[in-house]
């Protein structure tokens, strides 16, 4: 089978892949660009939390790949199977070999559903739901709206996962739905988090503790879901005692929202592009591969220690595009990615806490004159209207948008908060 060659080959047609392809085309129309993506559909994944709460539709969050990939970009509808970076080649599942001058790797994460015993058999029924899967996200709303009494559990696995705040977003929206139906005294809401705090950035974790108190949610930290029996409505968690010895507990539930463990796709883990942890091994500032200079990675599957969110991708795309063009034009690389990520935390059915931060947990608000710990209706409107519009009309189409972060106000707040 003959080898087809492209100037730039992109693996993955999610937020990172399509945005990179369209941005590259806008800035360098002469480049011969190809994008490998097997799916016909493209999803605005940040809306899945809202779909699970009945305030957004899956149809509204879905577009055809053919409608968002520029017509001049070669869409290869197949899976990448193996990488041969020493030969600048990728082999597809159908056996076809593609060669490139520059490679961009952004396949997203995979849901490791089988790491929780029994989950695959019961997910999407028996009141076992999950906002992370397009196949069952609508079942979350069906489950929540039918709850009248009992125990509602929400789980969070070990990091990293897509949007670390999403498990608790689902919980807050459900708790607010129960409150509006006067069911708060009839439904016990519990959070089982494999981590040790509500959020990885202490500045926001303290504010989220107040949200938890408002809803009277019971929190359980360092508890990792390892098994589930949907028919018997039992969930088994692993934790450790004071001596560091592991043990399990089993908890009864009437509904459970499960966030599965997540990792880089298997074809990435076994490739020469991966580090020891299985992630695409890139420089965290330039996003250039640490071994292969004509390869870049961005999005959820990379080794960069930032929050895995669409907002992070928005900041990473210009760095990757600029650096490919820098290499072509023999210019120095930009190390401009500072680890920015954003998590619009839906704390009720009409308020959002807009958490923005960069490497090291530095708080970097786009609107520094507003206290980012405050739950605001304006960010709710952004979540359901503004951010989707920016995604579909600006980011995905390859237009650049940037808000300069000024941290001085927040640095002062952080200092006051630590006194």
PyMOL commands that set and color helices and strands:
alter all, ss='L'
color gray80, all
select helices_A, chain A and resi 15-27+45-51+65-68+85-87+113-115+119-122+137-146+166-180+202-215+266-269+310-328+359-361+377-395+408-417
alter helices_A, ss='H'
color red, helices_A
select strands_A, chain A and resi 4-11+33-36+41-43+62-64+74-76+80-84+89-92+97-105+109-111+128-129+150-156+187-193+218-221+224-229+234-240+246-252+255-257+262-264+295-297+341-346+352-358+362-363
alter strands_A, ss='S'
color yellow, strands_A
deselect
rebuild
show_as cartoon
